Amino acid sequence: MFLGMNPGPWGMSQTGVPFGEVNIVREWLGITGEVGRPKKENPARPVLGFACSRSEISGQRFWGLFKDLCGEARNFFENTLIYNHCPVAFMTESGKNITPNELKLQERKAVTVLCDKALFEIIVLYNVSIVIAIGRFAEKRATTILKSANKNDVKVICIPHPSPRNFGTAEKWREIVIGELEKNALMQYFKRSNDITNLTTSGMLPGSSSGHGTKQVEDCSVLSDEVLS
């Protein structure tokens, strides 16, 4: 399982897919259709669905890597799933992105309890054996809930967040991620169909868009180094 934090304004908030950059969700994941809009919508960050013209760089980087490795989306999902710790996007009235760790203490505690519970249930439901945390926030949440439940049969590893604001790793993100996958003997699960015929889905082992003229935008002004790295 790949584990992210919460929806970004131009990715999952638009498509419902973690790191869901519009073009790659439509063209590589093969997901289309109308995206519903919330009853209370921030006018500064409207949900336009697949009509959104902005492109999330984090999503381009994440899915672009596995598009190159797997060829077809079904090869990625043969042994892998992707999930966000929190399914809700938070923002100020002006539309500034707020990550869960930026919420007020009482709000953060309430959100964390619910999201931790849901994450643990997902891990058990899918019999996840390895969690690949995308950033330190995700790593901390996964490690904490597994330790609390005395569930020692699930391994947690961490890769950097693909945000361009993740200074020091942004330019080498792909190289770093591939290095971590190789170090943990996971590259075998991210191959094209003719290379994975001997793999099974038992245990739910873990799991470059062209852009087509869209404007590349990354709204992650409040993401701290601790969250990203």
C-alpha positions as CSV (number, residue, x, y, z in Angstrom):
1,M,0.0,0.0,0.0
2,F,1.2,3.5,-0.9
3,L,0.0,5.9,1.8
4,G,-0.4,9.6,1.2
5,M,-1.6,12.4,3.5
6,N,-4.7,14.1,2.2
7,P,-6.1,15.6,-1.1
8,G,-4.3,18.3,-2.9
9,P,-6.4,21.1,-4.6
10,W,-5.5,20.2,-8.2
11,G,-5.2,16.4,-7.8
12,M,-7.5,14.3,-5.6
13,S,-9.8,17.2,-4.9
14,Q,-10.6,17.2,-8.7
15,T,-10.6,13.5,-9.5
16,G,-11.0,11.6,-6.3
17,V,-7.8,9.7,-6.9
18,P,-4.8,10.2,-4.6
19,F,-2.2,12.3,-6.4
20,G,-4.8,12.3,-9.1
21,E,-3.4,14.7,-11.7
22,V,-6.3,15.2,-14.2
23,N,-4.6,14.1,-17.4
24,I,-2.9,10.9,-16.1
25,V,-6.1,9.9,-14.3
26,R,-8.1,10.2,-17.5
27,E,-5.5,8.9,-20.0
28,W,-3.5,6.3,-18.0
29,L,-5.9,5.2,-15.2
30,G,-8.8,5.3,-17.7
31,I,-11.2,7.0,-15.3
32,T,-13.7,9.4,-16.8
33,G,-17.1,10.8,-16.0
34,E,-18.7,13.7,-14.1
35,V,-17.2,14.6,-10.7
36,G,-19.7,15.7,-8.1
37,R,-19.3,19.0,-6.3
38,P,-19.7,19.5,-2.6
39,K,-22.7,21.4,-1.2
40,K,-20.3,23.9,0.5
41,E,-17.6,24.7,-2.0
42,N,-14.8,27.3,-1.6
43,P,-15.1,29.6,-4.6
44,A,-11.4,30.1,-4.5
45,R,-10.9,26.3,-5.1
46,P,-13.8,25.1,-7.2
47,V,-14.2,21.4,-8.0
48,L,-14.1,21.3,-11.8
49,G,-13.3,17.6,-12.1
50,F,-11.9,16.6,-15.5
51,A,-12.5,20.1,-16.8
52,C,-9.8,21.4,-14.4
53,S,-7.0,22.9,-16.5
54,R,-4.4,23.0,-13.8
55,S,-1.9,20.1,-13.4
56,E,-0.6,18.8,-10.1
57,I,3.1,18.3,-10.3
58,S,3.2,15.8,-7.4
59,G,0.7,13.6,-9.3
60,Q,2.6,13.9,-12.5
61,R,5.8,12.7,-10.7
62,F,4.1,9.9,-8.8
63,W,2.0,8.4,-11.5
64,G,4.5,9.2,-14.2
65,L,7.1,7.0,-12.5
66,F,4.8,4.0,-12.3
67,K,3.5,4.6,-15.8
68,D,7.0,4.2,-17.1
69,L,7.7,1.2,-14.9
70,C,4.4,-0.7,-15.3
71,G,3.3,0.3,-18.8
72,E,-0.4,-0.3,-18.1
73,A,-2.2,0.8,-15.0
74,R,-3.5,-2.8,-14.3
75,N,0.1,-3.9,-13.8
76,F,0.5,-1.3,-11.0
77,F,-2.7,-2.4,-9.3
78,E,-2.0,-6.2,-9.6
79,N,-0.3,-6.1,-6.2
80,T,-0.8,-2.6,-5.0
81,L,-3.3,0.0,-3.7
82,I,-3.0,3.6,-2.9
83,Y,-4.7,5.4,-0.1
84,N,-4.7,8.7,1.7
85,H,-4.7,8.8,5.5
86,C,-7.3,11.6,5.4
87,P,-9.9,11.9,2.5
88,V,-10.7,15.5,3.2
89,A,-9.1,18.7,1.8
90,F,-8.8,21.6,4.2
91,M,-8.3,25.2,3.2
92,T,-8.7,28.8,4.3
93,E,-11.3,31.1,2.9
94,S,-8.8,32.4,0.5
95,G,-8.1,28.9,-0.8
96,K,-4.8,28.4,0.9
97,N,-4.1,24.6,1.4
98,I,-4.1,23.4,5.0
99,T,-2.6,19.9,5.8
100,P,-4.0,17.9,8.7
101,N,-1.0,18.6,10.9
102,E,-1.8,22.3,10.5
103,L,-5.3,22.1,12.0
104,K,-6.0,23.4,15.5
105,L,-5.2,20.9,18.2
106,Q,-8.7,19.7,19.0
107,E,-9.7,19.5,15.3
108,R,-6.5,17.6,14.5
109,K,-7.1,15.1,17.3
110,A,-10.6,14.4,16.2
111,V,-9.6,14.0,12.5
112,T,-6.6,11.8,13.5
113,V,-8.6,9.4,15.6
114,L,-11.1,8.8,12.8
115,C,-8.5,8.5,10.0
116,D,-6.2,6.2,12.0
117,K,-9.1,3.9,12.6
118,A,-10.1,3.8,8.9
119,L,-6.5,3.3,7.9
120,F,-6.1,0.3,10.2
121,E,-9.3,-1.2,8.9
122,I,-8.1,-0.8,5.3
123,I,-4.7,-2.5,6.1
124,V,-6.5,-5.4,7.7
125,L,-9.2,-5.6,5.0
126,Y,-6.6,-5.8,2.2
127,N,-4.1,-7.9,4.2
128,V,-1.4,-5.3,3.5
129,S,2.1,-6.6,4.2
130,I,4.1,-3.4,3.4
131,V,3.1,0.3,3.7
132,I,5.1,2.6,1.5
133,A,4.6,6.0,3.3
134,I,4.8,9.0,1.0
135,G,6.4,11.5,3.3
136,R,7.1,11.6,7.1
137,F,3.5,12.4,8.1
138,A,2.2,9.2,6.5
139,E,5.1,7.3,7.9
140,K,4.3,8.5,11.4
141,R,0.6,7.7,11.2
142,A,1.2,4.2,9.8
143,T,3.9,3.4,12.4
144,T,1.9,4.7,15.3
145,I,-1.3,2.7,14.5
146,L,0.5,-0.5,13.8
147,K,2.5,-0.2,17.0
148,S,-0.6,0.5,19.0
149,A,-2.3,-2.5,17.5
150,N,0.7,-4.7,18.1
151,K,0.6,-5.6,14.4
152,N,4.2,-6.4,13.8
153,D,3.7,-8.3,10.5
154,V,3.4,-5.1,8.5
155,K,6.5,-3.3,7.4
156,V,6.6,0.5,7.0
157,I,9.1,2.2,4.7
158,C,9.2,5.8,3.6
159,I,9.8,7.6,0.3
160,P,10.0,11.4,-0.1
161,H,6.9,13.3,-1.0
162,P,7.0,14.2,-4.8
163,S,6.2,17.9,-4.2
164,P,8.5,20.4,-5.9
165,R,8.7,22.1,-2.5
166,N,10.5,19.1,-1.1
167,F,13.8,20.9,-1.4
168,G,16.9,18.6,-1.7
169,T,15.0,15.7,-3.1
170,A,12.6,17.1,-5.7
171,E,15.0,16.9,-8.6
172,K,16.2,13.4,-7.6
173,W,12.8,12.1,-6.5
174,R,12.5,9.4,-9.1
175,E,16.0,8.1,-8.5
176,I,15.4,8.1,-4.7
177,V,12.2,6.2,-5.0
178,I,13.6,3.6,-7.3
179,G,16.5,3.2,-4.9
180,E,14.1,2.5,-2.0
181,L,12.1,0.0,-4.0
182,E,15.2,-1.8,-5.1
183,K,16.6,-1.8,-1.5
184,N,13.4,-3.4,-0.3
185,A,13.1,-5.9,-3.1
186,L,9.9,-4.3,-4.4
187,M,10.8,-3.5,-8.0
188,Q,9.6,-6.9,-9.1
189,Y,6.0,-5.8,-8.4
190,F,6.2,-2.8,-10.8
191,K,6.8,-4.3,-14.1
192,R,5.0,-4.6,-17.4
193,S,2.5,-7.5,-17.9
194,N,4.9,-9.9,-19.6
195,D,7.2,-9.6,-16.6
196,I,4.7,-10.2,-13.8
197,T,3.0,-13.4,-14.9
198,N,4.5,-15.3,-11.9
199,L,3.3,-12.8,-9.3
200,T,0.1,-13.2,-7.3
201,T,-2.0,-10.8,-5.4
202,S,-1.8,-12.8,-2.2
203,G,-1.0,-10.5,0.8
204,M,-1.6,-7.3,-1.3
205,L,2.0,-6.6,-1.7
206,P,2.6,-2.9,-2.2
207,G,1.9,-1.1,-3.6
208,S,5.0,11.3,-17.1
209,S,2.2,12.7,-18.1
210,S,2.6,15.0,-21.2
211,G,0.5,17.7,-19.6
212,H,-1.3,18.5,-22.9
213,G,-0.8,22.2,-22.5
214,T,-2.2,22.4,-18.9
215,K,-0.7,24.9,-16.5
216,Q,1.6,23.2,-13.9
217,V,0.6,24.3,-10.4
218,E,1.5,23.1,-7.0
219,D,-0.3,24.6,-4.0
220,C,1.6,23.2,-1.0
221,S,2.7,26.4,0.7
222,V,2.1,25.1,4.1
223,L,3.8,21.7,3.7
224,S,6.7,21.5,6.1
225,D,10.0,19.7,5.5
226,E,8.9,17.2,8.2
227,V,5.7,16.4,6.3
228,L,7.4,16.1,2.9
229,S,10.7,14.4,3.4
